[in-house]
Amino acid sequence: MEHQLKMTTIDVEILNAPNLKCDEFVKNHKNGKICHLFLWNHIVAEIMGLTSYYLSVKIDNEIHGVLPLMRVNSRIFGNRMISAGMSTYGGILAISKEAEKILYDKAVEIATKLNCESIEFRNVQALPYELTLRSGKLSMHLPLFSDPDQIWKSLDPKVRNQVRKAEKSNISICDGGIDLLKDFYDVYTIRMRQLGTPCYPINIMNAILSKMPDYSRIFIAKLGNVTVGGGFTICFNGFAEIPWAATLVEYNSFCPNNLLYWSVIKYYCLLDAKIFDFGRCTIDGPTYKFKKQWDPTPVELFYQYWSSPAHKANILSPDNPKFKRKVEIWKRMPLWLTRVLGPKISRNLP
């Protein structure tokens, strides 16, 4: 009697349209983030004028991994690929080492054909390859409970007092969608100018809110009729994050930021989210100190870089000394001009 050996079939694709099986794979993977969805990459690429290469690998006709890639080709910032654009997270999402290696090799193959200088993988778990590692960045994760009082009672008394101070100062919080986008964007662009950082285009936020309304929300802090702060939030698979937030510094004495964050935390507790991510920060930096007072768990970020043989790793960071002069110039520019130029520059820094 003859025995036939079962042949393993492997299929690697660059997707040009959403795939329900890939979406389900991302939702069921413990490390799956919204940036691993095809739709997220499509939105970012379309609005920012970039090219998305969304990879999936099937082994024996079952999805074993995905890798969202985005190409940025700029005379100033170089020709490179990022996984994933407009996100703290990204990198390879796979259920086996075999699938991980297949996706990694395919990414290198594509980058080589496109003469890219580098690929940036924004990992939570380091890839086991010889890559350049960027250190010093982490996220801050706060476990959530269905009863927000459980968190409130565990907060440092100083934080609770700052929240109460904002309430006593008549700071109010409202939340919604696209209807609050202009209020948020006005404050956001003011703060980005003060920090010397180019703002992202309002169109990208509009697109996320309109095309992914179940996952996105805006929170606004007001003092009377004046918008003094705001946050743009995302929640996917019980993982809530706040990629963009800003308050007007002249109102900081009223502590609107504390009430804003507490309102967001409380909102996602009641939605039964499991984790609130305060966002990426530099260890011991100003935002790190603000986030640390809420007693979240630090989560190290492993940003790794593949480089072509002809180039060194192109690690772009606002902390880089070579950008210091440009940052100071940006801070002195008129607000209206930063709102015009910021989106043109930031498209190359997704």
N, C-alpha and C positions, 0 to 999 in steps of 0.2 A: 504493500500500500504506500503510495507516494504522499509525502507531506509538503504542502505549499507554505513557504515562508511569507508571512504578511509583510508587505513593503510599507514603510512609513512614508507618507506623502507630506511634503512641506511646501507651503505656498506663501510667498511674501508679496504684499500688494501695497501700492500707493493709492489710497482712496481719494476719489474725486467727489464723493457724495456720502451723506450719512449712512451708517450701517447699524441696524438695530442690534445685531449680535455684538458688535464692538461696544456700543453703548451699554448693553447689559453686562459685558465683561468688565467695563470700567466701574459700573455701579456695584458689582459683586466683589471687586478686588479691595482688600483692606486698605491699600494705599491709593486707591483711585480718587483723583481730585477732579474738579470741574474742568481744569485745563487739559485733562486727558481725553475729553470729549471732542469728537470731530467738529461739532458746531462751534465750540469756543475758538478753535484754531481757524475755522472758516471766517468767523466774525472778525477776529483780530487781523487776519491777513487781508481781508477785503477792505476794511476801513483804513488800515495803516499802509495799504499799497504794497504789501509784501507777498511772498509766495509760500504757501503751506505745502508740506510734504507729510501727509499723515500715513504712517506705516502700520500695517497689521500683519501678523503672522498666524497662519493656520497650520496645525499639525494634525493630520488625519481628519481634516475638515472641521476642526474645532479651534476657536480662537484661543491662542496661548499668550498673546501679547500685543501691545500697541505702543507706538512711539510718535508723539506729536512733534514735528520739526517745522521750523520757520526760517526761511532764508532772509538775511538782511545784507544788502549789497550797497555800501556807502563809500564814497570817496574819502570821507573824514574818518568813519569808524570801521572801515574794512568790509570784506566779504566773508560772512560767517553764518553759522546756523545756530539756532537756539531751541532748546526744549525745556520749558514751553514759554511762548511769548506772553507778555502781560500777566505773569504769574510768579509767585514765589516758588512754585513747585513745577514738576515736569519730569523729564527723564523717562527711562524705559519702565513700562508697567508690564510685568510678565509673571507667569506662574511656574516657570522652569528656567534653569540655567541655559538650557538649549535654546529656548525662545529668546532669552535675553541676548545671547551671543549672536543669534541670527539677525536680530534687529540692530544691534550695535554694528555688526559688519556691513549691513545694508546702509546704515546712516553714513559710515565712513566712505562707502562706495559712492553714494550720491554726492557727498561733500567733495570728494576727490574729483569727480566728473565736472562739478561746478566751479572748480578751482577755489574752493573756500579755504580760508586760512585756519579756521577752527570750528569746533562744535562745542557748545556749552550745554552740559547736562545738569539740570537743576534737581539734584537727587536728595532724598531723605536718607537713603541707604547707599553707601558708596559702591560704585561699580568696580569689579575686581580686575581692572586693566591698568596699564601704565599710562596714567593721565595726570595732568597738572591739577592740583587741588587748591581751591581758593578757600581760605579759612577765615574765621572771625565773624561769620554770620550765623544767626540762629533765628528760629521762630519761638513764640511764646504761646503755649497751649493751656487753656483753662478748662478743666473738666466741668461739664454742665449737669444740672439736675432739674427734674421737672418742676420742683419747687424752688424758685429763686431765693427764697428766704434762707435756704440751706447755704447758699453762697454768701448772701449778705452777712449772716452771722459769723462767717469765717474770715471776712475781710478785716484788714488792719483798721483800727479805729480812726486813723488819719484819713484813710480813703473814704470811710463812711461820713466823716465830718465834712469832707470836701464836697461830697454828693449833696449833703444836707445844706451846705452853704449855697450851692447853686440853686437849689429849690427855694431857699429863703430869699435869694436875690431875684426871684421871679423868672429864672431861666425855665423855659418850657421846651419839651421835646415832642416833635410830631414825626410821623413816618409815612412813606408812600412810595410812588414810583416816578415815572417820567414827569409828573406834575411838580416834583420838587427838584428836578435836575438843575434848572437854572440857578436856584437859590444856592444849591450845593456848589455848583461850578464856579460861581462868583467868588465864594470864600476860598475854595480850593486853589484857584489861580492866583489870588492875592498871596496866599501862604507859600505857594511854590516860588513865586518871585522873591519873597523874603528869604527863602532858603537858597536861592540861586539855582533852582532846578527847572528845566523846561517842563511845562504842563503837557499832559496828554490831551488829545482832541476831545471835545464834548461829544463828537459823533460816536466814539467808541463806547462811551458810557450809555449814550442813547440806544445804540444797537444792542448792548447787553440787556438793558432794561426792557426793550421791546421784543427781542427774540428769545430771551430767557427770563421771562417775568416771574416764573415760579421759583427761580433761584436767586433773584437780585432784589435789593431794596435800598432806599435812601432814608437816612435819619437826619433831622434838622434840629439844631438848638437855636432858640429865639429869645431875645430880650425885648419884650414888647413886639414891635413890628420889624425889628432888626435881626437879620440872620447872623448869628455870631459863630456858628460852627456847623459841621455836618460830617456824616460818614456814609460811604458807599459800601454796602455789605453784600456778601454772597453766601448762600448756604446750599451745600450739595452733599447728599448722603449723611446728613447729621453733622457735617463739618462746616461751621460758620466762620467766616473770615471777613476782615475789614481792609481791603486792599488800599483804599484811599480815605483819608480823614484829615480834617483841617479845622482850626479855630482861629479867630482873629485875636492877635496877641494883646490888643488893647483891652480886651475883655477877660483876660486870663485870671484876673483877681477874683472874678465871680465863679471860677472853676467850672465853666461850661463843658470842658472836655471830660471831666469826671462823671457828670450827670449823663452826658452823651453815651459814654462807654457803658455805664451801668444800665442805661435804658436799652442798649443793644443786647447786652448780656441777658437781661431779664426777658426781653422779647424772644430770644432764641431758646431760653429755658422753657418757656411756655409752648414753643413749637416742638419741644422734645428733641432738640439738637443735643449732641453728645459732647462736642468740643467747640470752644471759641478760640480762634487763632488771632492774637493781637497783631500778627504780621511780622515781617522780616525786620531785623534791626542789627546794628553793630554792637558787639559786646562792650558794655560800659559807656555806650553813647547816650545822648539825651533821651531819645525815645526808649531805649532799653531801661533807663531808670524809671520812667513813667510806667512802663508795662510791668516791671518787676514788682512794684508796690501792690499789684493785684494778686501776687503769689501764684503765677502760672508756672507750668513746667517748661524749662528750656529744652528746645529740640534742635540739635545741631543740623545744619544744612551742609551737604556735601556737593558743592558746585565744582564739577570736574570738567576738564578741557582736553579734548583731542586736538592736536595740532598737525597740520600737514608738514611733511619733512622740510619744506622750505621756509617755514615760519615758526616763531615762538607763539605760545598761547596768548591770544588777544583778550586779556582780562580788563574789561571796562568797568570802572567804578568811580562814583563821584568823590570817593575818598582819595583817589589818585592825586598826588601833588601837582601833576601837570595840568589838572583842570582847575586848580585853585584860582588863578587869575581870571579865567573865564567865568567862574562862579561869582566872583566879586563884581565883574562887569555886569552880569545878568541882574544882580540885585539892584543896580543903579539905573537900569533901563525903565522907561515908562511902562506902566502896567498894560496899556493897550497894545504896545509893541510885543511884550512877552506873550500875550494871548494870541497874537498873529504868528509869531515865529516859533513859539513853544511846540505846537503840534507838528510843525515841519521838521523840527529837530528830533523830537521824541519818537517819531515813527522809526528812527534808526536805533532806538534804545528800548525796545519792547520788553 
